[in-house]
Amino acid sequence: MTSARPSAPPNPSGAVLAFLCLGQFMVFLDVSIVNLALPSIREALGMSEVSQEYIVTAYATVLGGFLLLAGRLGDTFGRRPLLQAGFVVFALASLAAGLAVDGPMLIAARAVQGLGSALIAPSALALLTSSFPEGPQRNKALGVWGSLAGIASIAGVILGGLLADGPGWEWIFYLNVPLGLGAALAAPRIVPDSRGAERERRRPFDTFGALTLTCGLLLLIFTLGEATRIGWATGRTLGSLAGVAVLLTSFVVIESRAAAPIMPLGFVRRKTIRIANISAVLVFGTFSALFFFASIFMQQVYGYSPLKAGFAYLPLAVAVAAGAAVASALLAKLAARTVLMAGLATTVTGLMLMWRAPAGGAYAADLLAPFVLLGLGCGMVYVTLQIAAFTGLNEAEAGTGAGLINTSQEAGGALGLAIITTVAYSGLSADLAAAGGDPQLVVAAQEAANHDAFLAAAAGGSAALVIAALLMPRDRRTATAAQTATDRSRAGEPVR
C-alpha cells in the first residue's frame, strides 16, 4: 500500500521557518524567563523558598514527560492540528499563570504550560524536517532553529529581569497570550500539514505504552529534581527510582509486543540516532548546569545584580547563533562526527576557563572568552545533534524522532543538573558554617562550589566527546544514508 503523504513545497518559504521557530522560541523562552522574577513572585504570592522551585520544575517536568507521546500523536493524527492545540493550551495556561492568586494556582498553570509546550516542540520540529528536503536546505533551517533555541534560553533570563523590574512579573505570562492564540489562528495559512502514512493512522494507538512511558518519564524527571533537595539516599528517592525502573522496563516489554508502538524499538538500533540521543543526554546535562551555575556564579562571586547578570549573557547569545551557522555550513562538507567533536571540544574548553575564573575578576578578562567559546560550542552541538537525530527517518517517523531527541534533551538536562548540583553543593553547608559570616570566606566557599560545578560539567562534556569520537560514523554518509533509508522505507524495505 502506498503512503498518503502530503508533499512539502519544493522551495519552502521563510514564513514557514519563521513560524515554526516562533514555537520553538516560546518553548525555550519559558524555561528560563521566570528565574530572575522568582523573588518578586515569591513575595507577591506569599510562597516559601522551597515551593518557588516548583514554578520552574513544574514546567520542565511536564514538558519532558509528554514529548514522546506528543511526537507520536502528531505522527498519528496530524502535526499541524497538534501544533495549534499546543499554542492554545500554552496561551490559556499563560493567562491563568498571570492571574494566579496563590502559589498552587501558579504552579498548576506552569504545569499546563509545559503540556502545551510538549505539544508544540516535536510537532514544530517534525514539520520543519518534512518541509525542508534533506541536505543544505534542511541543515540551514536547523541552523536557524538551533541558534534561536540557544538565544531564547538566554533572552528569557534578560526579558524576565526587565519585566519583573518594570510592569510586573505577571507580564512574563500575559505576553504569551496574544502570541499563542495568534499563532494557532495563523498556522493553517502558513504551515502545510503532515503526518504518518495512511496505514499508520489506521493501526491502533499504543495507549498502554504511551501511558507507561509518560508516567515513567514524569516520575524520573520529578525525582531527579527533588533528589537535590531531599537527598539521594532517602527512602522517597530510592522508592521513586525503583518505580521509574519498573515503569520503563514495562514500557520496553509493551513496545516489543505492540502492533503500533509509540517508539519502535528499531529506533535505538540505528547507530547514528542512538549515539545522537545518548550524546544529547550528556550534552544537555552539561548545558543545563552551565546556565544555572553561571547565573549563580556571577551574582554570588562577582556581585552582579540579576539584570546585569542577564545582560552579561549577550555575547554568549550571539556566539550561539554564530556556532549554529558554522555547524550548518560545515555539515554540508564534513561528517556529523567531526562537527560534533569540534563543538564539544570548544564547550569543554570554555568550561575549563570558567573553572579557573577567580573571585573578584573582571568580566572582559575572565568571563568574556569562556562565554564566547561556550556559545560557539552550544550552537554547533545543538544543530549537529538535531540533524543526526533524524538520520534514516522517513516523514512518517519524524514526529517520533523529534519527540525522542527533545526527550533526551529534557531528561539529560534534569539528570545533569541534579548530579552536578550534588557534586557542587557537597560540603558547602559545612564550609559556610565554618566561615562564621566572614564575607571573604563566604565568597571563597561559594567560589569553590561553583568551580566544582564547572569542572563536573566539563567532565560530562568530555564523556560526550569520547562517545562521539569512538562511536559516531566516521565518514560523510549521513545525508546519503538518510535519503537511502527514506527511499527504502517508502518502498516497504527494512531500514537498518
C-alpha positions as CSV (number, residue, x, y, z in Angstrom):
1,M,0.0,0.0,0.0
2,T,1.4,3.4,-0.9
3,S,1.8,6.1,1.7
4,A,-0.6,9.0,1.6
5,R,1.9,11.7,2.4
6,P,1.3,15.4,1.6
7,S,4.3,16.7,-0.3
8,A,6.2,19.6,1.1
9,P,6.7,22.6,-1.1
10,P,9.8,22.3,-3.3
11,N,11.1,25.7,-2.1
12,P,9.7,26.2,1.4
13,S,9.3,29.8,2.3
14,G,11.0,31.7,5.0
15,A,7.5,32.2,6.5
16,V,7.3,28.5,7.3
17,L,10.7,28.5,9.0
18,A,9.9,31.8,10.9
19,F,6.6,30.5,12.1
20,L,8.0,27.1,13.4
21,C,10.9,28.9,15.0
22,L,8.4,31.1,16.9
23,G,7.0,28.0,18.5
24,Q,10.5,26.8,19.5
25,F,11.4,30.2,20.8
26,M,8.3,30.3,23.0
27,V,9.1,26.9,24.4
28,F,12.7,27.6,25.4
29,L,12.0,31.2,26.5
30,D,9.6,30.0,29.2
31,V,12.1,27.5,30.5
32,S,14.3,30.4,31.8
33,I,12.1,33.5,31.8
34,V,10.9,33.1,35.4
35,N,14.3,32.7,37.0
36,L,15.1,36.3,37.7
37,A,11.5,37.1,38.6
38,L,11.3,34.4,41.4
39,P,11.9,36.8,44.3
40,S,9.1,39.1,43.0
41,I,6.7,36.2,42.5
42,R,7.5,34.7,45.9
43,E,6.8,38.0,47.7
44,A,3.6,38.7,45.8
45,L,2.1,35.3,46.3
46,G,3.5,34.6,49.8
47,M,5.4,31.5,48.7
48,S,8.2,29.7,50.6
49,E,11.7,29.2,49.4
50,V,11.0,25.5,48.8
51,S,7.7,26.0,46.9
52,Q,9.2,28.5,44.5
53,E,11.3,25.8,43.0
54,Y,8.2,24.2,41.6
55,I,7.5,27.3,39.5
56,V,10.5,26.2,37.4
57,T,10.3,22.4,37.7
58,A,6.6,22.0,37.1
59,Y,7.0,23.4,33.6
60,A,10.2,21.4,32.8
61,T,8.8,18.1,34.3
62,V,5.6,18.1,32.3
63,L,7.4,19.3,29.1
64,G,9.9,16.5,29.3
65,G,7.4,13.8,30.3
66,F,5.0,14.3,27.4
67,L,7.4,14.9,24.5
68,L,7.5,11.4,23.1
69,L,3.8,11.0,23.5
70,A,3.2,14.3,21.7
71,G,5.5,13.3,18.9
72,R,3.7,10.0,18.3
73,L,0.3,11.8,18.5
74,G,1.5,14.1,15.7
75,D,2.6,11.2,13.6
76,T,-0.8,9.6,14.0
77,F,-3.3,12.4,13.9
78,G,-1.5,15.2,12.2
79,R,1.2,17.6,13.3
80,R,-0.4,20.9,12.4
81,P,-3.6,20.3,14.4
82,L,-1.4,19.2,17.4
83,L,0.7,22.3,17.0
84,Q,-2.4,24.5,17.0
85,A,-3.7,22.7,20.1
86,G,-0.4,23.3,21.8
87,F,-0.4,27.0,21.1
88,V,-4.0,27.3,22.5
89,V,-3.2,25.3,25.7
90,F,0.0,27.3,26.2
91,A,-1.8,30.6,25.8
92,L,-4.6,29.8,28.1
93,A,-2.3,28.4,30.7
94,S,-0.2,31.6,30.5
95,L,-3.3,33.6,31.1
96,A,-4.1,31.5,34.2
97,A,-0.5,31.9,35.4
98,G,-0.6,35.7,35.1
99,L,-4.0,35.8,37.0
100,A,-2.7,33.4,39.8
101,V,-3.6,34.5,43.3
102,D,-1.5,32.0,45.2
103,G,1.4,29.6,44.7
104,P,-0.6,26.4,43.9
105,M,-2.5,28.1,41.2
106,L,0.6,29.4,39.6
107,I,2.4,26.0,39.8
108,A,-0.6,24.2,38.3
109,A,-0.7,26.8,35.4
110,R,3.0,26.3,34.8
111,A,2.5,22.5,34.6
112,V,-0.3,23.1,31.9
113,Q,2.1,25.5,30.1
114,G,4.6,22.6,30.0
115,L,1.9,20.4,28.4
116,G,1.2,23.0,25.8
117,S,5.0,23.2,25.1
118,A,5.2,19.4,24.8
119,L,2.5,19.5,22.1
120,I,4.4,22.4,20.3
121,A,8.0,21.2,20.3
122,P,8.0,17.8,18.5
123,S,5.3,18.9,16.1
124,A,7.2,22.0,15.1
125,L,10.4,20.1,14.6
126,A,8.8,17.4,12.6
127,L,7.0,19.9,10.4
128,L,10.3,21.6,9.8
129,T,12.1,18.4,8.7
130,S,9.2,17.4,6.5
131,S,9.0,20.9,4.9
132,F,12.7,21.2,4.0
133,P,14.4,18.4,2.0
134,E,17.5,16.7,3.5
135,G,20.7,18.3,2.6
136,P,21.8,22.0,2.6
137,Q,18.2,23.4,2.9
138,R,17.4,21.4,6.0
139,N,20.8,22.0,7.5
140,K,20.4,25.8,7.1
141,A,16.9,25.6,8.6
142,L,18.1,23.6,11.5
143,G,20.9,26.1,11.9
144,V,18.4,28.9,12.4
145,W,16.3,26.6,14.7
146,G,19.3,25.7,16.8
147,S,20.5,29.3,17.2
148,L,17.1,30.5,18.2
149,A,16.8,27.7,20.8
150,G,20.0,28.8,22.5
151,I,19.2,32.5,22.2
152,A,15.7,32.0,23.6
153,S,17.1,30.4,26.8
154,I,19.4,33.5,27.3
155,A,16.8,36.0,26.2
156,G,14.4,34.5,28.8
157,V,16.8,35.5,31.6
158,I,17.2,39.0,30.3
159,L,13.5,39.6,29.5
160,G,12.4,38.1,32.8
161,G,14.5,40.6,34.7
162,L,13.2,43.5,32.6
163,L,9.6,42.6,33.0
164,A,9.9,41.9,36.8
165,D,11.6,45.3,37.3
166,G,9.1,47.0,35.0
167,P,5.4,46.3,34.6
168,G,5.5,43.3,36.9
169,W,6.1,39.6,36.9
170,E,2.5,38.9,35.6
171,W,3.6,40.2,32.2
172,I,6.0,37.4,31.8
173,F,2.9,35.3,31.2
174,Y,0.5,37.8,29.7
175,L,2.7,38.3,26.7
176,N,2.3,34.7,25.7
177,V,-1.5,35.0,25.3
178,P,-1.7,37.0,22.1
179,L,1.3,35.2,20.7
180,G,-0.1,31.8,21.3
181,L,-3.6,32.4,20.1
182,G,-2.4,34.4,17.1
183,A,-0.1,31.5,16.2
184,A,-2.9,29.0,16.5
185,L,-5.1,31.0,14.1
186,A,-2.3,31.7,11.6
187,A,-0.9,28.1,11.4
188,P,-3.3,26.8,8.6
189,R,-2.3,29.8,6.4
190,I,1.4,29.2,6.8
191,V,2.3,25.6,7.6
192,P,1.4,22.6,5.4
193,D,0.1,19.7,7.5
194,S,2.0,16.4,7.6
195,R,1.5,13.0,9.4
196,G,2.5,9.4,9.1
197,A,1.4,7.1,6.4
198,E,-2.3,6.1,5.9
199,R,-1.6,2.6,7.1
200,E,-0.1,4.1,10.3
201,R,-3.2,6.1,11.0
202,R,-5.4,3.0,10.6
203,R,-3.5,1.0,13.2
204,P,-4.5,1.1,16.8
205,F,-2.8,3.7,19.0
206,D,-0.4,2.3,21.7
207,T,-2.3,3.6,24.7
208,F,-0.7,1.5,27.3
209,G,2.8,2.2,26.0
210,A,2.1,5.9,25.9
211,L,0.8,6.0,29.5
212,T,3.6,3.8,30.8
213,L,6.4,5.9,29.2
214,T,4.9,9.2,30.1
215,C,4.4,8.2,33.7
216,G,7.9,6.8,33.9
217,L,9.5,10.0,32.4
218,L,7.4,12.3,34.6
219,L,8.4,10.3,37.7
220,L,12.1,10.3,36.6
221,I,12.4,14.0,36.0
222,F,10.4,14.9,39.1
223,T,12.6,12.5,41.2
224,L,15.8,13.9,39.9
225,G,14.7,17.5,40.7
226,E,13.6,16.5,44.2
227,A,16.7,14.4,45.0
228,T,18.9,17.5,45.2
229,R,16.5,18.9,47.9
230,I,15.6,15.8,50.0
231,G,18.8,13.7,49.3
232,W,19.7,10.8,47.1
233,A,19.7,8.1,49.8
234,T,16.3,8.8,51.3
235,G,13.5,6.2,51.1
236,R,11.4,8.5,49.0
237,T,14.1,9.0,46.3
238,L,15.1,5.3,46.2
239,G,11.5,4.2,46.1
240,S,10.7,6.7,43.3
241,L,13.8,5.5,41.3
242,A,12.6,1.9,41.7
243,G,9.2,2.9,40.4
244,V,10.9,4.5,37.4
245,A,12.8,1.3,36.7
246,V,9.5,-0.7,36.8
247,L,7.7,1.7,34.6
248,L,10.4,1.9,31.9
249,T,11.0,-1.8,31.9
250,S,7.3,-2.3,31.4
251,F,7.4,0.1,28.6
252,V,10.1,-1.9,26.8
253,V,8.1,-5.1,27.2
254,I,4.9,-3.4,25.9
255,E,6.8,-1.9,22.9
256,S,8.2,-5.3,22.0
257,R,4.7,-6.7,21.6
258,A,2.6,-3.7,20.5
259,A,1.2,-3.7,16.9
260,A,1.8,0.1,16.6
261,P,4.4,1.0,19.3
262,I,4.7,4.6,20.4
263,M,8.5,4.3,20.0
264,P,9.5,1.4,17.7
265,L,12.5,-0.3,19.3
266,G,14.2,-0.2,15.8
267,F,14.9,3.4,16.5
268,V,17.6,2.5,19.1
269,R,19.2,0.1,16.7
270,R,20.1,2.8,14.3
271,K,23.6,3.8,15.3
272,T,23.7,7.5,14.4
273,I,20.3,8.1,16.0
274,R,21.2,6.1,19.1
275,I,24.5,7.9,19.6
276,A,22.9,11.3,18.9
277,N,20.4,10.8,21.7
278,I,22.9,9.4,24.2
279,S,25.1,12.4,23.4
280,A,22.1,14.7,23.9
281,V,21.6,13.4,27.4
282,L,25.2,14.2,28.4
283,V,25.4,17.4,26.5
284,F,22.2,19.0,27.7
285,G,23.1,18.0,31.3
286,T,26.2,20.0,30.8
287,F,24.4,23.0,29.2
288,S,21.7,23.0,31.9
289,A,24.3,23.1,34.7
290,L,26.3,25.7,32.8
291,F,23.4,28.2,32.6
292,F,22.3,27.5,36.2
293,F,25.7,27.9,37.8
294,A,26.9,30.7,35.6
295,S,24.0,32.8,36.8
296,I,24.7,32.0,40.4
297,F,28.4,32.5,39.9
298,M,28.1,36.0,38.5
299,Q,25.7,37.0,41.3
300,Q,27.4,35.3,44.3
301,V,31.0,35.6,43.4
302,Y,31.2,38.6,41.1
303,G,28.4,40.5,42.9
304,Y,26.3,41.2,39.8
305,S,22.7,42.2,40.1
306,P,20.2,39.8,38.3
307,L,19.7,42.3,35.5
308,K,23.4,42.8,35.0
309,A,24.0,39.0,35.0
310,G,21.3,38.7,32.4
311,F,22.9,41.2,30.1
312,A,26.3,39.5,30.6
313,Y,24.9,36.6,28.6
314,L,24.5,38.7,25.4
315,P,27.9,37.7,23.9
316,L,27.0,34.1,24.6
317,A,23.7,34.5,22.8
318,V,25.5,36.0,19.7
319,A,28.1,33.2,19.8
320,V,25.3,30.6,19.9
321,A,23.9,32.0,16.7
322,A,27.3,32.1,15.1
323,G,28.1,28.5,16.2
324,A,24.8,27.2,14.7
325,A,25.5,28.9,11.4
326,V,29.0,27.5,11.3
327,A,27.7,24.0,12.0
328,S,25.0,24.1,9.4
329,A,27.7,25.1,6.8
330,L,30.2,22.6,7.9
331,L,27.7,19.7,7.9
332,A,27.5,20.1,4.1
333,K,31.2,19.2,3.8
334,L,32.1,17.2,6.9
335,A,30.8,14.2,8.8
336,A,28.5,14.9,11.7
337,R,31.1,13.2,14.0
338,T,33.7,15.8,13.1
339,V,31.5,18.8,13.7
340,L,30.1,17.4,16.9
341,M,33.6,16.7,18.3
342,A,34.7,20.3,17.4
343,G,31.6,21.7,19.2
344,L,32.2,19.6,22.3
345,A,35.9,20.4,22.4
346,T,35.0,24.1,22.3
347,T,32.4,23.7,25.0
348,V,34.8,21.8,27.3
349,T,37.5,24.5,26.8
350,G,35.0,27.2,27.8
351,L,34.0,25.2,30.9
352,M,37.6,24.8,31.9
353,L,38.2,28.5,31.6
354,M,35.1,29.1,33.8
355,W,36.6,26.6,36.3
356,R,39.7,28.9,36.5
357,A,37.8,32.2,36.7
358,P,38.8,33.9,40.0
359,A,36.6,35.6,42.5
360,G,36.9,39.4,42.1
361,G,37.9,39.0,38.4
362,A,36.9,41.3,35.6
363,Y,34.2,40.4,33.0
364,A,36.3,41.2,30.0
365,A,39.4,39.3,31.3
366,D,37.8,36.3,32.9
367,L,34.3,35.7,31.6
368,L,34.0,37.0,28.1
369,A,36.3,34.5,26.4
370,P,34.7,31.4,28.1
371,F,31.2,32.8,27.3
372,V,32.1,33.1,23.6
373,L,33.6,29.6,23.5
374,L,30.6,28.2,25.3
375,G,28.2,29.9,22.9
376,L,30.0,28.7,19.8
377,G,30.1,25.1,21.2
378,C,26.5,25.2,22.2
379,G,25.3,26.3,18.8
380,M,27.5,23.8,16.9
381,V,26.5,20.8,19.1
382,Y,22.8,21.6,19.1
383,V,22.4,21.8,15.4
384,T,24.6,18.7,14.8
385,L,22.6,16.6,17.2
386,Q,19.3,17.7,15.7
387,I,20.4,16.7,12.2
388,A,22.0,13.4,13.4
389,A,18.8,12.5,15.3
390,F,16.8,12.4,12.0
391,T,19.2,10.3,10.0
392,G,17.3,7.5,8.3
393,L,13.8,8.6,9.4
394,N,11.1,9.0,6.8
395,E,8.3,11.5,7.2
396,A,6.0,9.1,9.0
397,E,8.6,8.7,11.7
398,A,9.6,12.4,12.0
399,G,7.4,13.2,15.0
400,T,8.6,10.2,17.0
401,G,12.2,11.2,16.2
402,A,11.5,14.8,17.3
403,G,9.9,13.6,20.5
404,L,12.9,11.3,21.2
405,I,15.6,13.9,20.7
406,N,13.6,16.5,22.7
407,T,13.0,14.0,25.5
408,S,16.8,13.2,25.6
409,Q,17.5,16.9,25.9
410,E,15.0,17.5,28.7
411,A,15.8,14.3,30.6
412,G,19.5,14.9,30.2
413,G,19.1,18.5,31.4
414,A,17.3,17.3,34.6
415,L,19.8,14.4,35.2
416,G,22.9,16.5,34.6
417,L,21.7,19.4,36.8
418,A,20.8,17.0,39.6
419,I,24.2,15.2,39.5
420,I,26.3,18.4,39.1
421,T,24.3,20.2,41.9
422,T,25.0,17.3,44.2
423,V,28.7,17.5,43.4
424,A,28.9,21.2,43.7
425,Y,27.0,21.6,47.0
426,S,28.5,18.6,48.8
427,G,30.1,20.1,51.9
428,L,29.0,23.7,51.1
429,S,26.9,24.0,54.2
430,A,29.8,23.0,56.4
431,D,32.1,25.5,54.6
432,L,29.6,28.3,55.1
433,A,29.2,27.4,58.7
434,A,33.0,27.4,59.2
435,A,33.1,30.9,57.5
436,G,31.3,32.3,60.5
437,G,29.8,35.1,58.5
438,D,33.1,36.4,57.2
439,P,32.3,37.9,53.8
440,Q,35.6,36.8,52.2
441,L,35.3,33.3,53.5
442,V,31.7,33.1,52.3
443,V,32.6,34.2,48.8
444,A,35.5,31.7,48.8
445,A,33.2,28.8,49.7
446,Q,30.7,29.9,47.0
447,E,33.6,30.2,44.5
448,A,34.8,26.7,45.3
449,A,31.3,25.2,44.9
450,N,30.7,26.9,41.5
451,H,34.2,25.9,40.3
452,D,33.3,22.3,41.3
453,A,30.2,22.6,39.2
454,F,32.0,23.9,36.1
455,L,34.6,21.1,36.5
456,A,31.9,18.4,36.8
457,A,30.1,19.9,33.7
458,A,33.4,19.7,31.8
459,A,33.6,16.0,32.7
460,G,30.1,15.5,31.3
461,G,31.1,17.3,28.1
462,S,34.3,15.2,27.9
463,A,32.3,12.0,28.2
464,A,30.1,13.1,25.3
465,L,33.2,13.9,23.3
466,V,34.7,10.4,23.9
467,I,31.4,8.8,22.9
468,A,31.3,10.8,19.7
469,A,34.9,10.0,18.9
470,L,34.5,6.3,19.4
471,L,31.0,5.5,18.2
472,M,29.8,8.1,15.7
473,P,30.2,7.2,12.0
474,R,33.5,8.5,10.7
475,D,32.5,9.4,7.1
476,R,30.1,11.8,5.3
477,R,27.4,9.2,4.6
478,T,24.9,10.8,7.0
479,A,22.8,12.6,4.3
480,T,23.2,9.8,1.8
481,A,22.2,7.2,4.4
482,A,19.2,9.2,5.5
483,Q,17.9,9.5,1.9
484,T,18.6,5.8,1.2
485,A,16.7,4.8,4.4
486,T,13.8,7.1,3.5
487,D,13.6,5.6,0.0
488,R,13.7,2.1,1.3
489,S,11.0,2.8,3.9
490,R,8.7,4.2,1.2
491,A,9.3,1.0,-0.9
492,G,8.5,-1.1,2.1
493,E,12.0,-2.3,2.7
494,P,13.5,-2.7,6.2
495,V,15.7,0.2,7.4
496,R,19.0,-0.8,9.1
